[in-house]
């Protein structure tokens, strides 16, 4: 699992590997051998071009799928567990994987009231927090006290209606789809 630290103020797309990825490096050799075995068997039977073509198409499709699932918009959609409208603009998205305790996603985005209402209804959030709860997670954000806060056991949101900014923290141990 990789982490993300995306911000519109920073260059790049924010993707970075987890610090403990070194533990998985020795596993790459057996995985590489097992994943290329079917293509080797086809190539040994005299169909070398078909084996190379099939391997390139399959691995290309797998790399495209992995890339598309790790974009900031895909991670926001997975974190909030609702379909993200096209007018939502991501300001900040930070996702960290603690290796044992699951994933924590912290973020801020510009969203209208209709999206907030859909989010609250989908997660059955109750209105009960202030912006002071979320400010330690986003120390560089200027969170006003005029907003409305919502939470349940996994998702905490705070919506500043003046700036239309939604701040959120989501902790979960569910596996990614």
Secondary structure per residue as TSV (DSSP state, phi and psi in degrees):
chain	resnum	aa	ss	phi	psi
A	1	X	-	360.0	137.8
A	2	X	E	-107.1	157.4
A	3	X	E	-98.0	171.8
A	4	X	E	-143.3	141.5
A	5	X	E	-138.8	85.6
A	6	X	E	-103.2	136.2
A	7	X	E	-147.9	142.9
A	8	X	T	-68.2	-18.6
A	9	X	T	-83.2	-13.4
A	10	X	S	-104.9	152.8
A	11	X	S	-79.6	151.2
A	12	X	S	90.6	178.8
A	13	X	-	-103.4	2.2
A	14	X	-	86.6	-5.7
A	15	X	E	-73.6	138.9
A	16	X	E	-153.0	152.3
A	17	X	E	-80.1	156.3
A	18	X	-	-69.5	150.8
A	19	X	G	-64.4	-24.7
A	20	X	G	-95.4	15.8
A	21	X	G	-64.3	-19.2
A	22	X	H	-59.8	-30.5
A	23	X	H	-62.5	-29.0
A	24	X	H	-87.8	-11.8
A	25	X	H	-58.2	-42.7
A	26	X	T	-63.2	-22.3
A	27	X	H	-76.3	-13.1
A	28	X	H	-65.2	-34.5
A	29	X	H	-64.6	-52.4
A	30	X	H	-65.1	-34.6
A	31	X	H	-66.0	-41.8
A	32	X	H	-63.6	-41.8
A	33	X	H	-64.8	-45.9
A	34	X	H	-68.7	-37.3
A	35	X	H	-74.4	-22.8
A	36	X	H	-97.4	-5.2
A	37	X	H	-58.2	-47.1
A	38	X	H	-60.1	-36.2
A	39	X	H	-71.1	-34.2
A	40	X	H	-64.9	-41.4
A	41	X	H	-63.9	-39.8
A	42	X	H	-65.9	-41.2
A	43	X	H	-66.0	-36.9
A	44	X	H	-66.9	-24.6
A	45	X	T	-85.1	11.3
A	46	X	T	94.8	6.5
A	47	X	-	-110.0	58.1
A	48	X	H	-62.1	-44.6
A	49	X	H	-65.3	-39.9
A	50	X	H	-65.3	-41.1
A	51	X	H	-63.4	-45.7
A	52	X	H	-64.6	-43.0
A	53	X	H	-63.2	-46.1
A	54	X	H	-63.0	-42.1
A	55	X	H	-65.6	-43.5
A	56	X	H	-65.3	-42.1
A	57	X	H	-65.5	-46.4
A	58	X	H	-64.7	-48.6
A	59	X	H	-69.0	-32.9
A	60	X	H	-62.6	-43.5
A	61	X	H	-65.2	-40.2
A	62	X	H	-65.0	-40.6
A	63	X	H	-67.5	-39.4
A	64	X	H	-62.9	-42.8
A	65	X	H	-62.9	-45.2
A	66	X	H	-62.4	-41.7
A	67	X	H	-64.9	-44.9
A	68	X	H	-68.0	-29.5
A	69	X	H	-81.2	-9.7
A	70	X	T	-108.1	9.3
A	71	X	S	-70.8	157.5
A	72	X	H	-57.6	-40.4
A	73	X	H	-65.9	-40.5
A	74	X	H	-65.7	-39.1
A	75	X	H	-69.9	-34.5
A	76	X	H	-65.8	-43.1
A	77	X	H	-62.9	-39.3
A	78	X	H	-70.9	-38.3
A	79	X	H	-67.5	-42.8
A	80	X	H	-87.3	-14.6
A	81	X	T	58.1	36.2
A	82	X	S	-141.4	160.2
A	83	X	-	-72.3	132.7
A	84	X	-	-92.5	121.5
A	85	X	-	-64.8	160.0
A	86	X	T	-70.5	-21.4
A	87	X	T	-84.9	-2.3
A	88	X	-	-77.9	128.8
A	89	X	E	-115.3	124.4
A	90	X	E	-77.7	126.8
A	91	X	E	-96.1	-46.5
A	92	X	E	-148.0	138.2
A	93	X	E	-146.5	117.4
A	94	X	E	-125.6	121.9
A	95	X	E	-122.6	127.5
A	96	X	E	-127.7	142.4
A	97	X	E	-112.8	119.8
A	98	X	-	-87.2	2.9
A	99	X	S	74.9	-37.2
A	100	X	S	-113.0	-39.0
A	101	X	S	-96.5	5.9
A	102	X	-	97.4	-163.6
A	103	X	E	-111.4	141.0
A	104	X	E	-119.3	128.4
A	105	X	E	-118.2	126.6
A	106	X	E	-122.4	135.8
A	107	X	E	-162.9	173.5
A	108	X	E	-143.8	138.1
A	109	X	E	-148.5	157.9
A	110	X	E	-91.5	122.0
A	111	X	-	-143.4	147.8
A	112	X	-	-84.6	171.6
A	113	X	H	-64.0	-33.2
A	114	X	H	-63.2	-42.0
A	115	X	H	-64.7	-40.5
A	116	X	H	-62.3	-43.6
A	117	X	H	-62.1	-40.8
A	118	X	H	-63.0	-41.9
A	119	X	H	-64.0	-45.2
A	120	X	H	-63.7	-42.6
A	121	X	H	-68.2	-40.7
A	122	X	H	-65.2	-38.5
A	123	X	H	-99.0	1.2
A	124	X	T	51.8	52.3
A	125	X	-	-79.9	144.7
A	126	X	E	-105.0	147.2
A	127	X	E	-86.7	110.4
A	128	X	E	-162.9	14.4
A	129	X	E	-127.1	169.2
A	130	X	-	-115.0	171.9
A	131	X	G	-65.0	-20.1
A	132	X	G	-64.5	-22.1
A	133	X	G	-71.7	-36.7
A	134	X	T	-89.3	-24.5
A	135	X	T	-57.2	-31.7
A	136	X	T	-65.5	-25.8
A	137	X	T	-78.3	-27.0
A	138	X	-	-126.7	73.3
A	139	X	T	-64.7	-24.9
A	140	X	T	-86.4	-4.0
A	141	X	S	-90.6	144.4
A	142	X	-	-98.3	88.3
A	143	X	-	-89.4	121.6
A	144	X	-	-79.3	168.7
A	145	X	S	-99.1	4.6
A	146	X	S	-91.2	5.3
A	147	X	S	-91.6	-172.3
A	148	X	E	-122.3	133.8
A	149	X	E	-109.8	144.9
A	150	X	E	-134.3	151.4
A	151	X	E	-160.8	159.7
A	152	X	-	-140.8	-161.8
A	153	X	S	-71.7	-16.7
A	154	X	S	-120.3	-28.0
A	155	X	E	-122.1	131.4
A	156	X	E	-124.4	126.5
A	157	X	E	-127.6	151.3
A	158	X	E	-140.2	122.1
A	159	X	E	-111.3	120.4
A	160	X	E	-92.9	107.2
A	161	X	T	-71.3	-23.1
A	162	X	T	-68.4	-48.0
A	163	X	T	-95.8	-3.4
A	164	X	T	59.2	31.1
A	165	X	E	-97.7	130.1
A	166	X	E	-104.5	121.0
A	167	X	E	-104.6	139.8
A	168	X	E	-149.1	154.9
A	169	X	E	-134.0	128.4
A	170	X	E	-130.2	125.5
A	171	X	E	-115.7	133.3
A	172	X	E	-159.6	155.4
A	173	X	-	-118.8	10.6
A	174	X	-	-67.6	144.4
A	175	X	-	-71.3	149.1
A	176	X	-	-66.2	145.4
A	177	X	-	-67.9	360.0
